[in-house]
Amino acid sequence: MGGWAEYIGAFFAFFVSHRLLALPRIKGPISALLGAGGFTAAYSALSALLLTWIIVAAGRAPHVELWVQRPWMNHAALVLMAFATLIFALALGRPNPLSFGGLGDARFDPDRPGLIGWMRHPLLVVLGLWSLAHILPNGDLAHALMFGQFLLFAIIGTRIIDRRRQRLLGMGEWQRLAATRRRLEPSLNGLVRLLAAAVLYAALLWLHHPVIGVDPLAL
């Protein structure tokens, strides 16, 4: 159980920490101390650290093959990750009172919502795409369970956050903010974010082998 024990412990730490930090009585004092931006930065750093632990623990867990990797699976993963990176770059740091990860939520305008007009929870969409992209070429039990649980979390998380925001904002205000318009408005900020997405995607491809141990372009 050595390998599985670390794997289970990493998962437990990840989900328990996220559950606790979502509770108002815990999140409130920390946000008051660090500020909204500081809390988001600390939350993101903790998430990245614990996620890294889960990935490492999955690699150490006993190998139980569920399906054989095919070349098309890696090609699909590269495409899905390109979309995930693009959405992440377009969403990061934007006002979004309807979900988590937004900054300056008071500035949110439902008539000019940007990406939020197309998806209320872009970071959960990113998580879902990342999970699906990595399930395909990783056909062993530990990785399938890991990415499968993150995919499930991304799907059910949208409903959980909607209910939480409705409770915090009030149904009337939530409905007003959620009545967004879908529109494409080219801007300098949007162009910068597109370029940032391209740089981030290239960096992920370049760092994948030294950090994870697998070259996604060599599969």
C-alpha positions as CSV (number, residue, x, y, z in Angstrom):
1,M,0.0,0.0,0.0
2,G,3.0,2.3,0.1
3,G,2.5,3.9,-3.3
4,W,-1.3,4.0,-2.9
5,A,-1.1,5.5,0.6
6,E,0.8,8.5,-0.7
7,Y,-1.6,8.8,-3.6
8,I,-4.6,8.8,-1.4
9,G,-3.0,11.2,1.1
10,A,-2.2,13.7,-1.7
11,F,-5.8,13.6,-2.9
12,F,-7.1,14.0,0.6
13,A,-4.9,17.0,1.3
14,F,-5.9,18.6,-2.0
15,F,-9.7,18.3,-1.7
16,V,-9.8,19.0,2.1
17,S,-7.8,22.2,1.7
18,H,-10.0,23.4,-1.1
19,R,-13.1,22.6,0.9
20,L,-11.9,24.4,4.0
21,L,-10.7,27.5,2.1
22,A,-14.1,27.8,0.5
23,L,-15.8,28.2,3.8
24,P,-16.6,31.9,4.6
25,R,-15.5,31.6,8.2
26,I,-12.1,30.5,7.0
27,K,-11.8,32.4,3.7
28,G,-13.0,35.7,5.2
29,P,-10.3,36.3,7.8
30,I,-7.6,35.2,5.4
31,S,-8.9,37.5,2.7
32,A,-9.1,40.3,5.2
33,L,-5.4,39.7,6.1
34,L,-4.0,39.2,2.6
35,G,-6.5,41.1,0.5
36,A,-8.5,39.6,-2.4
37,G,-5.5,39.5,-4.7
38,G,-3.3,38.0,-2.0
39,F,-5.8,35.3,-1.2
40,T,-6.1,34.4,-4.8
41,A,-2.3,34.2,-5.2
42,A,-1.9,32.1,-2.0
43,Y,-4.8,29.9,-3.0
44,S,-3.3,29.4,-6.5
45,A,0.2,28.6,-5.1
46,L,-1.3,26.1,-2.6
47,S,-3.3,24.5,-5.4
48,A,-0.3,24.2,-7.7
49,L,1.8,22.7,-4.9
50,L,-0.8,20.1,-4.0
51,L,-1.6,19.3,-7.6
52,T,2.1,18.7,-8.2
53,W,2.2,16.3,-5.3
54,I,-0.8,14.4,-6.7
55,I,0.8,14.1,-10.1
56,V,4.1,12.8,-8.5
57,A,2.2,10.4,-6.3
58,A,0.3,9.0,-9.3
59,G,3.6,8.3,-11.0
60,R,4.8,6.4,-7.9
61,A,1.6,4.4,-7.5
62,P,1.5,0.8,-8.7
63,H,1.0,0.6,-12.5
64,V,-2.3,-1.0,-13.5
65,E,-3.0,-0.7,-17.2
66,L,-6.5,0.0,-18.3
67,W,-6.0,0.8,-22.0
68,V,-3.2,1.0,-24.6
69,Q,-2.0,4.5,-25.6
70,R,-2.6,5.3,-29.3
71,P,-1.0,8.1,-31.3
72,W,-4.3,9.9,-31.8
73,M,-4.7,10.3,-28.1
74,N,-1.6,12.4,-27.8
75,H,-2.7,14.5,-30.8
76,A,-6.1,15.1,-29.2
77,A,-4.4,16.0,-25.9
78,L,-2.2,18.7,-27.6
79,V,-5.3,20.3,-29.2
80,L,-7.3,20.2,-26.0
81,M,-4.4,21.8,-24.1
82,A,-4.1,24.6,-26.7
83,F,-7.8,25.5,-26.0
84,A,-7.2,25.2,-22.2
85,T,-4.2,27.5,-22.4
86,L,-6.1,30.0,-24.5
87,I,-9.1,30.1,-22.1
88,F,-6.8,30.5,-19.1
89,A,-5.0,33.5,-20.7
90,L,-8.3,35.2,-21.6
91,A,-9.8,34.6,-18.2
92,L,-7.0,35.2,-15.7
93,G,-7.3,38.4,-13.7
94,R,-10.6,39.5,-15.2
95,P,-13.6,40.6,-13.1
96,N,-15.9,37.7,-12.6
97,P,-18.3,37.8,-9.6
98,L,-20.0,34.7,-10.9
99,S,-17.1,32.4,-10.2
100,F,-13.7,32.2,-8.5
101,G,-10.4,33.6,-9.7
102,G,-11.6,37.0,-10.7
103,L,-10.1,40.3,-9.7
104,G,-11.9,43.6,-9.4
105,D,-15.3,42.0,-9.5
106,A,-17.0,45.4,-8.8
107,R,-16.0,46.4,-12.3
108,F,-17.8,43.6,-14.0
109,D,-20.3,44.7,-16.6
110,P,-22.7,42.1,-17.9
111,D,-23.1,44.1,-21.1
112,R,-19.4,43.8,-21.7
113,P,-18.4,40.6,-20.0
114,G,-15.7,39.4,-22.4
115,L,-15.1,35.7,-22.1
116,I,-17.5,35.4,-19.1
117,G,-20.3,36.0,-21.7
118,W,-19.5,32.6,-23.1
119,M,-18.7,30.7,-19.9
120,R,-19.4,31.7,-16.3
121,H,-16.6,29.4,-14.9
122,P,-13.7,29.6,-17.3
123,L,-11.1,28.2,-14.8
124,L,-13.3,25.1,-14.3
125,V,-13.5,24.8,-18.1
126,V,-9.7,24.9,-18.1
127,L,-9.5,22.2,-15.4
128,G,-12.0,20.1,-17.4
129,L,-10.0,20.4,-20.7
130,W,-6.7,19.7,-18.9
131,S,-8.2,16.6,-17.2
132,L,-9.7,15.2,-20.4
133,A,-6.5,15.9,-22.3
134,H,-4.5,13.9,-19.8
135,I,-6.9,11.0,-19.3
136,L,-6.6,10.0,-23.0
137,P,-2.8,9.2,-23.2
138,N,-2.6,8.0,-19.6
139,G,-4.3,4.6,-19.5
140,D,-3.2,3.4,-16.1
141,L,-5.5,3.2,-13.0
142,A,-3.8,5.8,-10.9
143,H,-3.7,8.5,-13.6
144,A,-7.2,7.6,-14.9
145,L,-8.6,8.0,-11.3
146,M,-6.7,11.3,-10.8
147,F,-7.7,13.0,-14.0
148,G,-11.2,11.5,-13.9
149,Q,-11.8,13.0,-10.5
150,F,-10.6,16.4,-11.6
151,L,-12.9,16.2,-14.6
152,L,-15.8,15.3,-12.4
153,F,-14.9,18.1,-10.0
154,A,-14.9,20.6,-13.0
155,I,-18.3,19.4,-14.0
156,I,-20.1,19.4,-10.7
157,G,-18.1,22.5,-9.5
158,T,-20.1,24.7,-11.8
159,R,-23.3,23.9,-10.0
160,I,-21.7,24.2,-6.6
161,I,-20.3,27.6,-7.3
162,D,-23.6,28.8,-8.9
163,R,-25.5,27.9,-5.8
164,R,-22.9,29.5,-3.6
165,R,-22.9,32.8,-5.6
166,Q,-26.6,32.9,-5.7
167,R,-26.7,32.6,-1.9
168,L,-24.0,35.3,-1.4
169,L,-25.2,37.7,-4.1
170,G,-28.9,37.1,-3.8
171,M,-30.9,35.5,-6.6
172,G,-31.9,38.9,-8.1
173,E,-28.3,40.2,-8.3
174,W,-27.0,36.9,-9.6
175,Q,-29.5,36.8,-12.4
176,R,-28.7,40.3,-13.4
177,L,-25.0,39.6,-13.5
178,A,-25.5,36.2,-15.2
179,A,-27.6,37.8,-18.0
180,T,-24.5,38.4,-20.0
181,R,-24.2,39.2,-23.7
182,R,-22.1,37.0,-26.0
183,R,-20.0,39.3,-28.1
184,L,-16.5,39.5,-29.6
185,E,-14.7,42.8,-29.1
186,P,-11.1,42.9,-30.5
187,S,-8.9,44.9,-28.2
188,L,-5.2,45.5,-27.4
189,N,-5.7,43.6,-24.1
190,G,-7.2,40.7,-26.0
191,L,-4.3,40.6,-28.4
192,V,-1.8,40.7,-25.5
193,R,-3.6,37.8,-23.9
194,L,-3.6,35.8,-27.2
195,L,0.2,36.3,-27.3
196,A,0.5,35.3,-23.7
197,A,-1.5,32.1,-24.4
198,A,0.9,31.2,-27.2
199,V,4.0,31.8,-25.0
200,L,2.4,29.8,-22.1
201,Y,1.5,26.9,-24.4
202,A,5.1,26.8,-25.7
203,A,6.5,27.0,-22.2
204,L,4.2,24.1,-21.1
205,L,5.5,22.0,-24.0
206,W,9.1,22.8,-23.2
207,L,8.8,22.3,-19.5
208,H,6.8,19.1,-19.6
209,H,9.7,16.8,-20.1
210,P,12.1,18.2,-17.5
211,V,9.3,18.6,-14.9
212,I,7.0,15.6,-15.6
213,G,9.4,13.3,-17.4
214,V,7.4,12.9,-20.6
215,D,7.9,14.8,-23.9
216,P,4.4,15.4,-25.3
217,L,5.9,16.0,-28.8
218,A,7.8,12.8,-28.9
219,L,4.8,10.5,-28.3
